[in-house]
Amino acid sequence: MGGNTWSDINQDWGDDAGASPDEFTEFISGFAADRAQHTGIQNSSSVRQDLGDTYAATTVYTLTVAVGNRDGFVSAGNQSILRLADASDGSILTESVADASLIPVGTFEDRSLIFTTSALGGPIGNAIRIELAVGDPAGGRAHFDNVRLDATVIPEPAAVLLFGIGLLGIAARTGRCRHRLP
């Protein structure tokens, strides 16, 4: 398929009013990080998706998104913005800004941000929200593809200590067994 075909972004992504002319999906042959399409945003707009999962205690969340530089549509100083937010009140928990104009033209590069929850309080138990935005004051565009969110639970110190003691016990036992052999 040559050229580009415009459509509203899919139903999983939207803004307060749903899809608008500033949020779109493009199908451009050869310009996608994953498969054949990507989401574009223009005019200082944003899209978001509320996930069915909730923030868990003592967990590291890593949001990785392919950010693209489409020739002629990404101006110098472009701000392609990634955010993790609390869907219950819309508060932004962390954000990362990438200058897409520094990415080679016609390609995508992964950009990531990391957010760690504490043992208590904060967004624990609230729905996870991912937001993608363009902050280009010149009215440029941001291009996003292949959005991934990974969660890694941080082991409790007591569990790590018990694991370490267990390893020492195994090592000690293995050492004694070697000395008994002729």
N, C-alpha and C positions, 0 to 999 in steps of 0.2 A: 504494500500500500504506500503510495508516494504522497508527498505533501503532508498537510496536517488536517485532522478532522477534530472539530471542537465539539465538546459536549459538556453538560453540567457534570460536576464531580459526582462520584457514586454516593449512594445514600448513607454510607458509613461516615463520610466526611462532610462537614458543613460549617456554617457559621450560625449566628443567632437566627437569621432569617432563612436558613437553608442555603443552597447554592446560589451564587449571584454571578454576574458577568465577570467579576474579578477573580473567581475561582473556577478552574476548568481542568479537564483532562485532555491531553494532547496525544495523538497517535502520530508520531513522526518516525518514519523509517530511519533506523540507525541512531536515534537519540533517546535512549532509555537505559537505565542501569539494570533493570530486571524485566524481561519480556519485551513488550512492544509499546508500552504507554507510560506516561508519568503524569503527575499532578503539577499544575502550574498555578501561581498566584501572582497577582499584579496590584499596583496602586495601594501599597501599604495595607493590604488585606491579610486575612488569616483563615485557616480552616482548623477544625479540631475533630477528635474522635474520643468519645467516652468508652472506655473498655469495660467489659463485664467483670474484670478482675479488680480486686481492691489492694491497697497498699498493705503490706505485712510488716510486722516489727523486725528490726535488725536485718534489713535486706538491702542489698545494693542493686539499684535499677540502672541499666545501661541502655539508653536510647541511641540507636544508630540509624542514620538516614543517608541515602545517597543524595547529594546536592549537585545540581548540574549547572553548566554554563552553556547556554544556547547562544550562538553567535548572533549579535545584533539586538538581543533582548536582555542581556545582563550588563548593566553599566558599571563603571569603576566604583568601588566602594559599596557594592551591593551587599545588603544584609539579608541573608537567608537564615531565618531564626528557627531553632528547635526548642521546644519547651515541654517540661513535664509539669502538670498542674493537678490540683485537687478538684475533681468534678463536683464535689458537694457545694463548694462556694466559689469555684473558679479561680482561686488563688494560684499564682504561679510559684512553683516550688524551686525550680531551677531553669535556666535557659542558657543556650549557647548560640553565638552569632558567628556565622561563617561568611567570609567575603567570597562570593561565587566568582567574581571577576578574576580571582587568582587561580581558579581551576582551569586547566587547558580547555580551549574552546571545543565544543561538541562532545564533551565527556562529562561523566559524573564521578565524584569521589565521596567516599564515606566520611561523615562527620558524626561525632558522638558526644554525649553528655552523660554525666553520672550523678545520681542522687541516692543518698543513703538514709534510710529511716532509722530512728532511734528505737529503744526498747519500749517506750511508752509515748503516748500523745501524738501530736502532729497529725498527719493524714492517715494514720493507721486505721484500717477498716473502711476508708472512703474509696470511692471508685477512682481509678487512674484515668487521667485525661492526657492525650498527646495533642499538642498544638504545633502547627507549622505556619510560618508567617514570612512576609517580606517587609523589610523596613527601609526600602530604598526610597529616599526622599525625591529622587528624580523620576519616580513612577515606573521604575523598571520591574522586572519579574524575578521570581524565585521558582526553581524547578526541583521537585522532590520525587524520589522513587525508592522502592525497596525499604520500607519502614520496618524496623525490628526493635522489639523491647525484650531485654533479657533480665531476669531476676535471679539473684544469687543470695541465699540465706547465709548470714554470718553466724558461724557456730558460736554457741555460748562458751565463755571461758571455762566453765566447769567441765563441759563435754570435751574440750580440747585437752584439758589437764588429764582427764581419765584416759583419753586416747593415748596421750604421751606415756602415761604410767603403764598402760597395756603394752605399748611397743617396747619399753624398757624391760618389762617382764619377759617378753618373748625373746628379746636379745640376750638377757641373762640366762634364760633356760637353754637357748641354742648354744651359748658359750660353754655351759656345764656339760651338755651332751657331747660336745667335741672333745673335751678332755678325758672322757671315759673310754673313748675308742682306743684300741691298741695301736 
